[in-house]
Amino acid sequence: MTITLTTESIRLLTLFENITNVSVKDCLVTKDTIYYVVEEGKIGLAIGKNGNSIKNVEKVVGKKIKVFEYSANLEVFVKKLIPQCKGVKTDNNSGCVKVEIKVSKNDRGLVIGRGGEKIKVYKQILKRIHNVLDIQVK
């Protein structure tokens, strides 16, 4: 699937790359947070020592920054995206990829977020990167 970026996303993506020296695969902007998906194995470099790179970007853009590490393997990527995930099951029926994740009862609210905000962001990222149509939290 091709990722479509807005002018603002491209500007923020370039800014992040210039500050952290890490190439970005995708950038998703919400009203108060910017989500970056960085190259595999580069997340430590993107965060920086004591989180300094992230703090610098947050100061410049005035929003929270969340960084996730890319993986070509869908199950590995889901586990990196949602660390509370205990298990991942994928269903690839007729080209429609669906993901079912298992989380503990205590972590369900944390994964879904208030009003479903976090799960919506996860769905968007997975759709853009791995063409996933739906996520179910069990």
C-alpha positions in Angstrom: 0.0 0.0 0.0 1.3 3.5 -0.8 1.5 6.0 2.0 0.1 9.4 1.3 1.7 12.2 3.3 0.4 15.7 3.8 2.7 18.8 3.5 2.7 19.1 7.3 3.6 15.4 7.6 6.5 15.8 5.2 7.7 18.9 7.0 7.6 17.1 10.4 9.2 14.0 9.0 12.1 16.0 7.6 12.5 17.9 10.8 12.7 14.6 12.8 15.2 13.1 10.4 17.4 16.2 10.6 17.4 16.2 14.4 17.8 12.5 15.0 19.7 11.4 11.8 17.4 8.4 11.5 15.3 7.8 8.3 11.5 7.6 8.9 9.2 5.1 7.1 5.9 6.8 8.1 4.6 9.8 10.1 1.1 10.1 11.5 0.0 13.4 12.9 -2.9 13.7 15.4 -4.1 16.9 17.2 -1.7 16.4 20.2 0.8 13.7 19.2 3.1 12.8 16.3 3.8 9.1 15.6 6.9 8.1 13.7 7.8 4.7 12.4 11.6 4.4 12.0 13.8 1.9 10.2 14.4 -1.4 11.8 17.2 -1.4 14.4 17.3 2.5 14.6 14.9 3.2 17.4 17.7 3.7 20.0 19.4 6.2 17.8 16.0 8.0 17.2 15.3 8.3 20.9 18.8 9.4 21.8 20.7 9.2 25.0 18.3 9.8 27.9 15.6 10.6 25.4 17.3 13.8 24.3 16.6 13.5 20.6 12.9 13.0 21.3 12.8 15.9 23.8 14.5 18.2 21.2 11.9 17.3 18.6 9.0 17.8 21.1 10.4 21.3 22.0 10.5 22.3 18.3 7.1 21.0 17.3 5.2 21.6 20.6 3.6 18.1 20.5 4.2 14.7 22.1 6.3 12.3 20.1 5.9 8.5 19.9 8.4 6.4 18.0 7.9 2.8 16.8 10.3 0.5 15.1 9.4 -0.9 11.7 9.5 -4.6 10.9 8.6 -6.3 7.6 7.1 -9.2 9.6 3.5 -8.2 10.6 3.4 -10.1 13.9 6.8 -8.6 15.0 5.6 -5.1 14.0 2.4 -5.5 16.0 4.4 -6.6 19.1 6.7 -3.5 18.7 3.7 -1.2 18.2 1.7 -2.6 21.2 4.2 -3.9 23.8 1.4 -5.1 26.1 0.5 -7.7 23.5 0.8 -11.3 24.7 -0.1 -12.9 21.4 -0.8 -12.0 17.8 -3.0 -14.0 15.3 -3.3 -12.9 11.7 -6.0 -13.8 9.3 -5.3 -13.2 5.6 -8.7 -14.0 4.0 -8.9 -13.1 0.3 -6.4 -10.3 0.6 -8.1 -8.7 3.7 -5.6 -8.9 6.5 -7.1 -8.9 10.0 -5.2 -9.0 13.3 -6.3 -10.4 16.6 -4.2 -9.5 19.6 -4.3 -10.9 23.1 -3.7 -8.7 26.1 -4.3 -9.2 29.8 -7.4 -7.7 31.3 -5.4 -5.1 33.2 -3.9 -3.8 29.9 -7.0 -3.7 27.8 -7.9 -0.1 28.7 -4.3 1.0 28.2 -4.2 -0.6 24.7 -7.6 0.7 23.6 -7.2 4.2 25.2 -9.8 6.7 26.3 -12.6 6.7 23.8 -10.7 4.2 21.6 -8.1 6.9 20.7 -5.0 4.6 20.9 -6.6 1.7 19.0 -7.6 4.0 16.2 -4.0 5.2 15.8 -2.8 1.6 15.9 -5.3 0.7 13.1 -4.2 3.7 11.0 -0.5 2.8 11.3 -1.1 -0.9 10.6 -3.3 0.0 7.6 -0.6 2.3 6.2 2.3 0.0 6.7 1.0 -3.5 6.4 -2.5 -3.0 4.8 -4.3 -4.4 7.8 -8.1 -3.8 7.7 -9.0 -4.5 11.3 -7.6 -5.1 14.8 -9.5 -7.0 17.5 -8.4 -6.9 21.1 -9.1 -10.1 23.0 
